[in-house]
Amino acid sequence: MIDTRKQKFYTIKTDPREHEERIRKFRKRVAISITVVAIVIAVVAAIGGIYYNLKEYEGYEVRLQIERNDSKATRYESFAGNILRYNNDGAFYLDVSDNKIWNQTFEMQEPIVDICENYVVVADLHGTQIYIMDTAGMQGAITTSKPIESICIAAQGTIAVLTREGGVSYLELYNKNGDNLASGQIHVSNSGYPLDIALTSDANKLAVSILDISKGTAQTTISFYNFTSVGQNEIDNMVGSYTYADTVVPEIEFTASDRLIAFGDNKVIFFGGTQKPEELLVHELEKEVKSIFYDSEFFGLVFSNEGSGDSHKMEVYDMSGRLKLEQEFDMSYQTIEFLDNHEICIRDEFRCVIYTLRGVRKFTYEFDNTLYRIISGSTGRRYTFILDGVMEQVKLK
């Protein structure tokens, strides 16, 4: 039988404005929920970041351990993200897993190294041999006619060499293939003695620090040379010089193509200028400096506190002379340096302490084996420890 009853349909009338208001409120609740979740995640991440940034580590786990059989005279440098190992018999370029990228043999009495970006130069101090390498290997070799005093390399492999013979000093420029680009005698009085040289990464500018004691007291002259068209209009390409009485400046460094920093025994001097140098700032030192250390962005000074041989004060500045960190520490150390991540590593034969630029004592440890070098890794808790007989890739814990 067919049901003949009629179906009844009802029409519900709604207000469009009320419908839109319900949708708006729903979207608002969703937006608030998403915002709350995002805030919670951000707060948790911030708390975690603060925790790890303020945490002091006193141990580590070894992720990779590699036995070493090189001599105790071997030294290590961080070079283009990998490790340069060198000694009197040669240089070896290794990745962080100790796989050989290249090696270069030589015989040197006292090898010295300078690195700029992807180039490295190794020279025999007071000898005559120079080897220029990049990350792919050997690029050029030079034998100088006079003993080497100092050397610098630029980012494209150009090198500046300071030599000295018979009481006379000479400056020479070579390209990466070993071709001589320029050379000349440093014209100073008989008592003048070059202390250091510095070369910009583009090889366009060179600076020399020269000590003069001809007047019975020590004074230092910092001379600047420009090898672009600007310097060609000047005698011997010299574009400026500054003399400082009663001051010895043993170390100078271009931290950028237009900025040089000079470390004296009683002052730190900042120079700037795209083509010709200007003295920007003189930071007078009230106490004797025990150590200096620097990288491309910061420099540090260490002073010994009176009354204690192991108590020191560290001051870190940016390259404009602004104080970034003041830190006391108690440690009889051998080396203080910036790591690649701008952390400060203080170490002696067995102990090390690492500080952040915020003054946080991040890592403290005393090793069983002699410690030769610490290299920072790809993240804030990863490092490479180079110890007597072993190299360890570690994670702090």
C-alpha positions in Angstrom: 0.0 0.0 0.0 1.2 3.4 -0.9 1.4 6.0 1.9 -0.5 8.9 0.6 0.1 11.1 3.5 1.7 14.3 2.5 5.2 15.3 3.7 5.3 18.5 5.6 8.2 20.9 5.0 9.0 23.9 7.2 11.0 27.0 6.3 13.2 28.5 9.1 13.7 32.1 8.7 17.2 33.5 9.7 18.6 36.9 9.9 21.7 37.3 7.6 23.3 39.7 10.0 23.0 37.2 12.8 24.6 34.5 10.6 27.5 36.7 9.8 28.0 37.6 13.4 28.2 33.9 14.3 30.8 33.3 11.6 32.8 36.4 12.8 32.7 35.1 16.4 33.8 31.6 15.3 36.7 33.0 13.3 37.7 35.2 16.2 37.8 32.2 18.6 39.9 30.3 16.1 42.3 33.3 15.7 42.6 33.6 19.5 43.3 29.9 19.9 46.0 30.0 17.2 47.6 33.1 18.8 47.6 31.6 22.2 49.2 28.4 20.9 51.8 30.5 19.0 52.5 32.6 22.2 52.9 29.4 24.3 55.3 27.9 21.7 57.3 31.2 21.6 57.5 31.4 25.4 58.6 27.8 25.7 61.3 28.4 23.0 62.4 31.6 24.7 62.7 29.9 28.0 64.6 27.1 26.4 66.9 29.5 24.7 67.5 31.5 27.9 68.2 28.2 29.7 70.7 27.0 27.2 72.3 30.5 26.9 72.7 30.8 30.6 73.5 27.1 31.4 77.1 26.2 32.5 78.3 22.8 31.2 80.8 20.8 33.0 80.9 17.7 30.9 80.5 16.4 27.3 79.7 13.3 25.3 82.1 12.2 22.5 80.4 11.9 19.2 83.5 11.0 17.2 87.0 10.1 18.4 90.1 10.0 16.2 93.5 8.8 17.2 96.4 11.2 16.5 100.0 10.2 16.0 101.5 13.6 15.0 104.3 15.3 17.0 103.7 17.6 19.9 105.1 20.4 17.8 102.1 20.1 15.5 99.7 23.1 15.6 96.1 23.5 14.5 94.0 26.3 12.9 90.4 26.5 11.8 90.5 27.1 8.1 87.4 27.5 5.8 85.2 25.3 8.0 87.8 22.5 8.3 91.1 22.0 10.2 94.6 22.9 9.1 97.3 20.9 10.8 101.0 21.9 10.3 104.4 21.4 11.7 108.1 21.5 10.6 107.5 18.8 8.0 104.4 19.9 6.2 100.8 21.1 6.3 97.7 18.9 6.2 94.1 20.0 5.4 91.5 17.8 7.0 87.7 17.8 7.3 86.1 17.5 10.7 86.1 13.7 10.5 89.9 13.7 9.9 89.6 12.9 6.2 92.5 14.3 4.3 91.6 17.0 1.7 95.2 17.7 0.8 98.7 17.7 2.2 101.8 19.7 1.4 105.3 18.6 2.5 108.2 21.0 3.3 111.0 21.4 5.7 110.9 24.5 7.9 112.6 25.5 11.2 109.7 27.6 12.4 106.6 27.6 10.3 104.2 30.6 10.6 100.7 30.8 9.1 98.3 33.5 8.0 94.8 32.8 6.8 92.3 34.9 4.9 89.0 33.3 3.9 89.8 30.5 1.5 93.6 31.1 1.3 96.4 30.2 3.7 100.2 31.0 3.5 102.9 29.1 5.4 106.3 30.6 5.7 109.6 29.8 7.5 110.3 32.5 10.0 113.8 33.8 9.5 114.0 31.4 6.6 113.2 31.9 2.9 110.4 29.4 2.0 106.8 30.4 1.4 103.9 28.1 0.3 100.5 29.5 -0.8 97.5 27.2 -0.6 93.7 27.4 -0.9 91.0 24.9 0.0 91.9 22.9 -3.2 95.6 22.7 -2.5 98.9 24.1 -3.6 98.8 27.4 -5.6 102.3 28.7 -5.5 105.7 28.6 -3.9 108.3 31.3 -3.3 111.9 31.4 -2.2 112.8 34.9 -1.0 116.4 36.3 -1.2 116.3 37.6 2.3 115.1 36.2 5.7 111.4 36.4 6.4 110.2 38.5 9.4 106.4 38.6 8.8 103.8 37.6 6.3 100.1 38.4 5.4 97.7 36.9 2.8 94.7 38.4 1.1 91.4 36.8 0.1 92.5 36.2 -3.5 96.0 34.8 -2.5 98.1 37.9 -2.8 100.7 38.0 -0.1 102.8 40.7 1.6 106.2 39.7 2.9 108.4 41.6 5.3 112.1 40.6 5.0 115.2 41.9 6.7 118.9 41.6 5.9 122.0 43.6 7.1 119.9 45.8 9.3 117.6 46.9 6.4 114.0 45.9 6.0 112.1 45.3 2.8 108.5 44.9 1.7 107.5 42.6 -1.2 104.1 41.7 -2.8 103.5 38.5 -4.7 100.5 37.0 -6.3 99.3 33.5 -5.5 101.4 32.0 -8.3 104.6 33.5 -6.8 105.1 36.4 -9.2 106.6 39.5 -7.7 104.2 42.4 -7.9 106.1 45.1 -6.0 109.1 45.5 -3.7 110.9 48.2 -1.9 113.0 49.2 1.0 111.4 50.6 4.1 113.1 54.0 4.5 113.7 54.5 8.2 116.6 55.7 10.3 119.3 53.2 11.3 117.5 52.5 14.6 114.1 51.9 13.0 112.7 48.4 13.1 109.4 47.1 11.6 107.4 45.3 14.2 104.4 44.1 12.1 102.6 44.4 8.8 98.9 44.2 7.9 97.2 43.6 4.5 93.5 44.2 3.6 91.5 41.2 2.3 91.4 42.8 -1.2 95.2 43.5 -1.1 94.7 47.1 -2.0 96.1 48.5 1.3 99.1 47.7 3.5 100.1 49.1 6.8 103.5 48.8 8.6 104.3 49.4 12.3 107.9 50.7 12.7 109.6 51.2 16.1 112.2 54.0 16.3 114.5 54.6 19.2 116.9 57.1 17.6 115.9 59.9 19.9 116.6 57.8 23.1 112.9 56.9 23.7 110.7 54.5 21.9 108.2 55.8 19.4 106.2 54.0 16.8 105.2 55.2 13.3 102.3 53.4 11.5 102.6 54.0 7.8 99.8 53.3 5.2 100.3 52.3 1.6 97.6 52.2 -1.1 98.1 50.2 -4.3 95.1 51.6 -6.2 95.1 54.6 -8.4 94.9 56.8 -5.3 98.3 55.5 -4.1 99.9 55.8 -7.5 99.8 59.6 -7.1 101.8 59.4 -3.9 105.6 58.8 -3.4 106.1 55.0 -2.9 102.3 54.6 -2.7 102.4 56.0 0.9 99.1 57.7 1.7 99.6 58.6 5.4 101.6 57.9 8.6 101.0 58.5 12.3 103.7 58.7 15.0 103.1 57.9 18.7 105.7 59.0 21.2 106.6 56.7 24.2 104.6 53.9 22.6 105.5 50.5 21.2 102.9 49.0 18.7 103.8 45.3 18.2 100.6 44.3 16.4 98.3 45.8 13.8 95.4 44.2 11.9 92.9 45.3 9.2 89.6 44.1 10.5 87.9 45.4 7.3 89.1 47.0 4.1 88.5 50.4 5.6 89.4 49.8 9.2 92.7 49.0 11.0 93.3 48.4 14.7 96.7 48.9 16.3 97.6 47.4 19.7 100.2 49.4 21.6 101.7 48.9 25.0 99.8 51.9 26.4 97.0 52.5 23.9 94.7 50.9 21.3 94.3 53.0 18.1 91.5 52.8 15.6 91.9 54.0 12.0 89.3 54.3 9.3 89.1 55.6 5.7 88.2 54.1 2.3 91.4 55.3 0.6 93.5 57.4 3.0 93.6 56.6 6.8 92.1 58.7 9.5 92.7 58.3 13.2 89.2 57.6 14.6 89.8 56.8 18.2 92.7 56.4 20.7 91.8 54.2 23.7 94.3 54.9 26.4 95.3 52.0 28.7 95.7 52.8 32.3 97.4 49.4 33.2 99.8 47.1 31.6 98.1 44.6 29.3 98.9 40.9 29.8 97.2 39.6 26.7 95.3 40.8 23.6 93.0 38.8 21.4 90.7 39.7 18.5 88.6 38.6 15.6 86.9 40.6 12.8 84.2 42.1 15.1 85.6 42.3 18.6 88.9 42.6 20.5 89.8 41.8 24.1 92.3 43.0 26.7 93.4 41.1 29.8 94.9 42.8 32.8 96.3 41.1 35.9 94.6 42.1 39.2 97.0 43.4 41.8 97.8 41.1 44.7 97.1 37.8 42.9 99.0 36.1 40.1 95.9 34.1 39.0 93.3 36.8 39.2 92.6 38.7 36.0 90.2 41.1 34.5 89.0 40.8 30.8 87.5 43.6 28.8 86.0 43.0 25.4 85.2 45.8 23.0 83.6 46.1 19.5 85.5 47.6 16.7 84.1 51.0 17.5 85.7 50.9 20.9 82.4 50.3 22.8 82.8 48.1 25.9 80.8 44.9 25.4 82.0 42.8 28.4 83.9 43.2 31.6 84.7 39.9 33.3 86.9 38.8 36.2 88.4 35.3 36.1 90.8 33.3 38.3 93.1 31.1 36.2 96.7 30.9 35.3 96.3 30.6 31.6 98.6 30.1 28.5 96.2 31.1 25.7 93.1 33.3 25.4 91.3 33.6 22.0 88.0 34.1 20.3 86.5 31.0 18.8 84.8 31.2 15.4 81.4 31.8 17.1 82.8 34.8 19.1 83.0 32.9 22.3 86.1 33.4 24.4 88.2 30.4 25.2 90.8 30.6 28.0 93.0 27.6 28.4 96.3 26.2 29.8 97.9 22.8 29.4 94.9 20.8 30.8 92.1 23.2 31.7 89.8 25.4 29.7 87.0 27.9 30.4 84.6 29.2 27.7 82.7 32.5 28.2 80.0 34.0 26.0 80.0 37.7 25.1 77.2 38.1 27.7 79.6 37.0 30.4 78.1 33.6 30.9 80.7 31.0 32.0 79.5 28.4 29.5 82.0 25.5 29.8 84.6 24.5 32.4 86.6 21.4 32.2 89.9 19.8 33.3 91.3 17.2 30.8 93.4 14.2 31.5 95.5 14.7 28.4 97.3 17.9 27.2 94.9 20.2 25.4 96.2 21.8 22.2 93.2 23.5 20.6 89.4 24.0 20.8 87.4 24.6 17.7 83.8 25.6 17.8 81.3 23.6 15.8 78.1 24.1 13.7 75.9 24.6 16.8 76.3 26.2 20.2 77.0 22.9 22.0 79.3 21.2 19.5 83.1 21.5 19.6 86.3 19.8 18.5 88.8 19.1 21.2 92.4 18.5 20.0 94.2 16.6 22.7 97.5 14.7 23.1 97.0 11.5 21.1 93.3 12.1 20.1 90.9 14.5 18.5 87.3 14.4 19.7 84.1 15.8 18.3 81.9 16.5 21.2 78.5 17.8 22.4 78.4 19.6 25.7 76.1 18.2 28.4 
